[in-house]
Amino acid sequence: MQILTLDKSQMRPAHGGTILAQGGFGGEEIAAPFGTAWGYLQPGMRQEPESVVHSKLYFIVEGEAEMTIEDEIATLQQGDLLHIPAHSMHSIKNPGPGDLITFAIWWNPVEGTS
């Protein structure tokens, strides 16, 4: 049995130092076709915009987020789950006042889907 626990003290800079992250399970580690990680954004932090070949699911564990995907902006709250299609320019921001904790899952989409 393998167990990982969210631990803010284990968070390290990610996405060019614009957020903090803690790796989860994925890849060769558990022979899975996906990766996972927790993200931690303190009030005012914003992940640098990116577009990647992976599709992603973002789950809001704690706090409130402002998510931008291409030209759309949405406010997400604890318990929300969001899909980010592959190759979509996206960014997440913590508008505050509390901490934002996310859990992300990413994978290579099936041919012809995103």
C-alpha positions in Angstrom: 0.0 0.0 0.0 1.3 3.4 -1.0 0.0 6.6 0.7 0.9 10.2 0.0 -0.3 12.9 2.3 -0.7 16.6 1.4 2.0 18.5 3.3 2.4 22.2 2.7 5.9 22.0 4.1 6.8 19.6 1.2 5.7 22.1 -1.5 8.4 23.2 -3.9 8.4 26.0 -6.5 6.9 24.9 -9.8 5.8 26.5 -13.1 8.7 28.9 -13.1 8.3 29.5 -9.4 4.9 31.0 -9.8 3.2 28.3 -7.6 4.2 25.7 -5.1 3.6 22.0 -5.8 4.0 18.6 -4.3 4.2 15.5 -6.6 1.7 12.7 -6.3 1.4 9.3 -7.9 1.8 8.7 -11.6 3.9 7.5 -14.5 6.4 4.7 -14.0 6.1 5.1 -10.3 2.8 3.2 -10.3 2.7 2.1 -13.9 0.0 4.6 -14.8 -0.7 6.6 -18.0 -1.2 9.8 -16.0 0.5 12.1 -13.5 -0.8 13.8 -10.4 0.2 16.7 -8.1 -1.1 19.0 -5.5 -0.8 22.8 -6.1 -0.6 25.4 -3.5 -1.1 29.1 -4.2 -1.0 31.7 -1.4 -3.2 34.8 -1.8 -2.3 36.7 -4.9 -0.2 34.0 -6.5 -0.9 33.2 -10.2 0.5 30.3 -12.2 2.3 31.5 -15.4 0.1 30.8 -18.4 0.9 27.6 -20.3 -0.3 25.4 -23.0 0.7 21.7 -22.9 0.0 18.5 -24.8 -1.7 16.9 -21.9 -5.4 17.1 -20.9 -5.9 18.0 -17.2 -8.4 17.8 -14.4 -8.2 20.4 -11.6 -10.0 19.7 -8.3 -10.2 22.6 -5.9 -9.4 21.0 -2.5 -9.4 24.3 -0.5 -10.1 27.9 -1.2 -11.2 29.8 -4.3 -9.6 30.0 -7.7 -9.8 32.2 -10.8 -9.2 29.9 -13.8 -8.5 31.3 -17.2 -8.7 29.0 -20.2 -8.1 30.7 -23.5 -10.5 33.7 -23.4 -12.8 32.3 -20.7 -12.5 33.1 -17.0 -14.3 31.2 -14.3 -14.4 31.4 -10.5 -14.0 27.9 -8.8 -14.6 27.0 -5.2 -13.8 24.1 -2.9 -15.3 20.9 -4.4 -15.3 22.1 -8.0 -13.7 19.9 -10.8 -12.5 21.5 -14.0 -11.4 19.9 -17.3 -8.6 21.7 -19.3 -8.4 20.4 -22.8 -5.0 19.6 -24.3 -3.2 22.6 -26.0 -5.4 25.2 -24.3 -3.6 28.2 -22.9 -4.5 28.3 -19.2 -3.6 29.8 -15.9 -4.9 29.6 -12.3 -4.9 32.4 -9.8 -5.6 32.7 -6.1 -7.7 35.9 -5.6 -7.4 35.4 -1.8 -7.8 36.0 1.0 -7.1 32.3 2.1 -4.8 29.6 0.7 -5.7 27.7 -2.5 -5.0 24.0 -2.7 -5.6 22.1 -6.0 -5.1 18.5 -7.0 -4.3 18.0 -10.7 -4.4 14.9 -12.9 -2.9 15.0 -16.4 -2.7 12.5 -19.3 -2.1 12.2 -23.0 -5.5 12.5 -24.6 -6.8 9.7 -26.8 -6.2 10.4 -30.5 -9.0 12.7 -31.9 -10.1 14.0 -28.5 -8.9 16.6 -26.0 
